Amino acid sequence: MRILLLGASGFIGREVFASLAARGHQVVPAVRRAARAPAFATQRAIEIDLNRDTTVDAWLARLAGIDAVVNCAGILQATPGQSIQAIHATAPIALFEACERAGVKRVVQVSAISATSQAGTPYAATKLAADDRLRAMRLDWTILRPSLVHARGSYGGTSAFRALAALPFAIPAPGAGTQSFQPLWIDDLCEVIAVALETDRLVRKTLDPVGPEAVTLRTILEDYRRWLGFAPAPVVPIPGPVVRLAAIAGDYLGGPINSTALRQLEHGNTGDSAAFAAASGVEALGWKEALAAHPAHAQDRWHARLYFVRPLLRFTLAGLWLLSGFAGLAALREWSPLLAQDAHIPYATAFLALAAACLLDIGFAILVARRFRPRRLALLQLATIAAYTLAASALWPSLWVEALGPLAKNLPIAAAVLALGAIEEER
């Protein structure tokens, strides 16, 4: 079967791609950038942008030779340039209608168990809109609404849970940590997607893939800590107002802790595991059973420990560039004559050069804070630090040995830039 897979570069999509390819299917990855397609794809990736591909005509040519479509694409919350309405509803609905017109009958929509009108979030409302439209169409559709999906790797909520579990001394939990989940191991989700594609067992059915047991967030955090190999620590409830303030901050600063995540968490993520097993024939692994079967390694501990270090590193570097830029602008009249004299250049040239450097520093601060192309930005920062260091060394070599080491500090700053460039990208 030749399958068009939307969201093939995502946390769930990558696993689904590998599973379907291993079963002998020809999987065509549909991604925003071809470079992010699964590394060993045998089918040429199709570049899509769900923010723009919102008409039937945008999809018809892409469906040539396609037997089935699986949609794993999604975002938790809208961001500048990322429309949750387009990504979850308008573009998928256009794709479903294109499938009807092109004769592609089999469609699997990976939604979410919290995609209900009661959840009260744009995430849930837009997912539900696409689900409802698909249910009304003349296609062999299957809608899967999984609970919390976990795997060997992590992303979004599972990354945040691991990071909370890895904090020293204590584990903070929103509220009392009593929020309930039925975690589903990724292989079980991949299996039910395969059942939906390869058989008629789930045609025109909406199914909630969930694990066999409900566990609280507190249990998840404690078990993740044990899985990572860290000593036990007490779970400390975080009062609701504090959690809400953190969520509001996350709305502006980014990350999985935001208002949508909090409201979805409070809404609940449980379902009927017996009904899921009876309908799909998939016997899902239990939460602890899955963790025990897939032990943690050193890189899992690194990732968990660095998760909260990364934003700290990002904003301290951004703050340093910002301070450097504005402090330099404030001292232009003082430093311009000195640079003109020691570099043997006109005063105006020295003034403009220093002003440009200050504006460059401020630009770096903005781009670092906005996480703009982290690896490329890291290289630009390193080149700039090297240029500053070489120029200052040539003009004022004594800065290497002066008190507080004004030039020597560039070495750990460069290392911090390199570290952030290495860990900033999440996928």
N, C-alpha and C positions, 0 to 999 in steps of 0.2 A: 504494500500500500504506500502511495506517495502522500505524505502528510505535511501540510503547512502548519508550522508551529510558531505562534506569536509569543513573544516574551522569552525566546530561546536563550537569551543571555542572562536571565534573572535567576534568582535562587531556586525556585521550583522548576522553571523552564529548562535549566541546564540538566537537572536530574531526569526530567521527562524525556529530553532529547536523547540522553545516553541510554535510557531504558528502552525507548522505542527503536533506536538504532540497533541495539543488541538483539532485539527480537526480529531483525531483518527488514524493518521498514526503511523506506527512503524518506528521511526527514529533512524538509527544507526549512532552515532557520530564518525567521523574519525578525529582524533586529533594527535598532536605530542606526547603528554603525556596523558595517560588515566586519570590522576588526574585532568586534566583541562577540562574534558568533562562536559557538563551541569549537574548540581547537581542532577536533578531528572530524568535522563535518565533511561528508562526501558529496553533499549537494551544495551548490552555490547559494550563499546567503542572499536573501532579498532585503534590501534596505527599506524600512517603512518609518513613518512618523505618525503616530496615532493622533497627534495634535492637528495634523493637516489632512490625513487620509480619511476624510469624513463623508465621502460620496461613494456611491456604488461603482461609478466609473473608475475610481482610484484602485479598485480591487479586482476588476474583471480580468485584466491581463495577467495578474499575478496568480489567478486560479487555474490558468491553463495547465492541464496535465495533473491537477491535484485531485486526490480521491477523498481526502478528509481534512478538516481543520481542527486544531486544538488551540484555544486561546488561554494562555497563562499570563498575559500582560496585565499589569496593574500598578498603581501607586497608592500610598496610604493617604496622602494629603497633597492638595494642589500647591505648586511652587511657581515662581515667575518662569514663564515659558512652558509650564506643564499644566495643561487643563485636565482636571479630573473628569469633567463632563465628557470631553472628547475621548480621553483614553479609555474610560470605563463604559461609556454608553454610545456616543454618536458614532465613533469609528467602528466599534464592534458591530453595532446594528447595521451600518452600511456594509460591512463584510458579510454578515448573515444574509442580507438581502441579495448581495452579489452571489453568494453560494446558491440561493434559490434560482437566480437567473442563469448561472453557469452550469447547473445540474450537479453541484457538489452537495450530496445529501447528508453526509455524516459530519456533525459538528459537536465538539466537546467544549463546553464552557466551564473553565475553572473559576468559580466565584468564591464566596466566603460564607461561613455559617452565620455570620453576623449581618449578612446582607438582607436586612428586614426593614420595614418601615418604622418599627419601634426603636431601632438603634439611633435614629435621629442625626446621622452624620452624612455629609456629602459622599463619603466613601461608600456607605451602605446604600444610599439612595441611588447612586449612579450604577453600582453593581446590580441592584435590583431592577433598574430600568432595562438594562441589557438582558437580564434573565427573563423578565416578563415578555419582552418583545420576542425573544427566541422561542419561548413556550407557545407563542401564538402562530408560529411559522410552520410551513409544510416541509419540514426537514426531519431527518432522523437525529434529533438532538439529544444530548445528555448534559445536564447541569450538575456539576459537582460543587458542593459547598463545604470544603474541609474545615476542621477546627485547626488549632495551632499545629503547623507542620514543622517537624524537626528532622535534622539530618546530621551527617558527620560534620559538614560545614554549618555555617550559621549566617543569618542576615536579619536586619531589622529587629523585631522583637526578641528572637532567640539570641541574637548577639547581645542585646541589652540585658537579658536575663542572665546570661553567662557572666557578663561584666559585673553585674550587681553581686552575683554569687562569689566572685573572685576578690571583692574588696577586702582589705585587711580589717581585722578586729570584729566587724559586724556586717550583717547583710541587711540593707534597707529594703523595706517592702512597702509599696503603696497601700495606704490604709492599714488593714490588719493582715493583708496577704491572703484573704479568703476567696478571692476571685477564682472561679472554677474553669478548668480547661479539660479537654479530652485529647491530649497530644497524639498526633498521627505520624508514624514513621514514614519518611518520604518514599521508601520502596513500596509501601502499601498504597499510597496515592498513585504512584506510577502503575501499579498493578491494576487498579480499578480503571484508570484511563485506558489501559490496554484492553480490558474487558469491554469498555464502552466502544472502542474502535473495532475490535476484532469479532465481536458477537452482537447479536440483537437483544441481549439480555437487559440492557439498560436504555434501549431506545425510548425516547420521549418520557424519560423519568428524571426527576430531581432527587438527588441523593446527598446525604450529609455524611461524608467519610470522616469517621471519628475513631479514636482509639477505644479499647475495651473498658477503660477505667477513667473516672473523673478524678483529677488531682487539683489541689489548690495551688495558687501562685507560690505560697510559702513552701509547699512541698517541692515544687519545681526548682526553686532557688536552693533549697537545702540539698536536693539530689544533684543539681549541677555542681555545687561546691564539692560534694563527695566524688563525683565523676571526674572533676578536674584534678583531684588529688590533694586538695587543701584541707587543713585541719578544720574541724567543726567550728562554727561561729554562731552567735545568737542572731536571730532575726529581729530587727528593730522596726516596729511599725512607724511609718511616716504619716503624720496627720494630713487629712484631705486638703486643707488650704495650702500646705506646703507643696503637695503633689500638683495641685492646680497651678500654682505659680511656676513650678518647673515646666509644666506642660505649655504654659503661655510663653515662657522663654524659649522652649523648643520650637514653637511656631515661627519665631523670628530667626533663631540660630540654626535650625535644622536638626536632623537626627530623629530617632524613633520615639523619643519621649516628647509627645505633643498632644494637643487637645483632642485630635481625632483618635489617637492611640488610647488615651485615657477613657474616652467615652465608649470606644469599642470594648475595652477591657471591662468596664463596668456593666456593659450590656450582657456579657456572658458568651461562652464559646463551647457549649456542650450540646450533645445530640443523642440519638438512639443508636447505640452501637449494635444491638441485636438486629435492628431493622437494616442497618448498613450491611452487616455480614450476610443476612438472609438474601438481600437483593443482589449483592455483588458476588457473593461466594468468596470474598477475601476475608481471611482471618487475620485481623490487624495485630501487630505486636503491641504489648503493653508498654507503658512509659518506662518503667524501670527495666523491663526486659530488653527494650531497644538500647538503652544506655549501657547495660551490662554486655550486650553483644557487640558494641562498638566502642572500645575503650579510648579515652582521651590520650593525646600525645603532647609533646612539648609545645608544638605550634598552637595547640588549642589553649594552653595556659598563657602563652605569649599574647595571643589575640585578646583573651579575656582581660588580662592585666593592662594591656595598652589601650583598651577601648575608651576609657575615660581620660587617659593620658593624651590621646590624640587631639581632642578639642582644646585641652589645656595648652598643648604645644602650638596648636594653630593660632589661638588668640594671643598668647604671649609673643609669638613671632610677629603677628599683625600689629600688636601694640608697640613692639620695639621699632618696627619700620615707621609707624605713625609718629612716634615720639622723635625718632631720628629726623624725619622730614620736617616737622614743625619746629623742632629745636634749631635745625639748620637754617630754616627761613628766618627765624628770629635773630640769628647771628650772622646774617649775610654781610652786613656792613662791617662787622669785625673781621671776618675771615677772608673777604674778597681782596682787601689790600695785601694781606699776608700771602695769599695764593699768587696774586699778580707779581709780587716781588720775588718770591722764591722760584716760581715757574717761568719768570721772565716773559710774561704775557701782559697784554693791556688789561687795565682794571675792568673794563666793560666785559671782556671775554671771561675773566675770572668770575665776575658776578653772575653772568649768564650760565656758566658751567656749574657753579655751586647751586644756583636756583634750579637748574634742570635736574641735578642729582637729588635735591630735596623733593621735587615733584615726583621723581621716579620712586623714591622711598615711599611716599604717600600712596602712589599707585600700587606698589607691591602690597602695602597694608590692606588695601581694599580687595585686591585679587586673592590674597591669602585667606582673608576672612570669608570670601565668597567661594572658596575651594575651586578656583578656576584652573582647569587642566593641571592638576597637581604636579605631575612629573615634569612637564615642560616648564612650568613656573619655577620649580625647584632648580632646574638648570639655569634659568635666567637669573635667579637670585644668587646662585653660586658664582656665576660669571661676574655679576655686579660686585659681590663681596670681594672676589679676587682682584677686580679692577681697582676698587677703592683701596684695598690693602697694598697692591703694588705701587699705586700712585703715591699713597701716603708714605710708604717705605722709601721711595726714591726722594721725596721732598723733605720728609721729617723722620729719618730712621730712629731718632731717639724715642719715638712713640712706642717702640717695642720694649724699652726698658724703663719707661716712666712708671711712677706709682699707679697702681690699679690696672696696668697693662692695657691701654686703650686699643692697641692693634692686636695683642695676643688674644683678646676676647673674640676676635673675628673667627678664630679657629673653632671654638665650641658652637658659635652661632652657625657657622657653615655646617657643622655636624648635625645640629638641630634641623636645619633646612633640609639636609639630605635625608634625615630620619622621617620627617613629615612627608616629604615627597614619596618615600617608599611605602608608607602605611596609609596615606590619605584616601586613596581610591578604595571603594568598598567592593568592587567587582572586577 
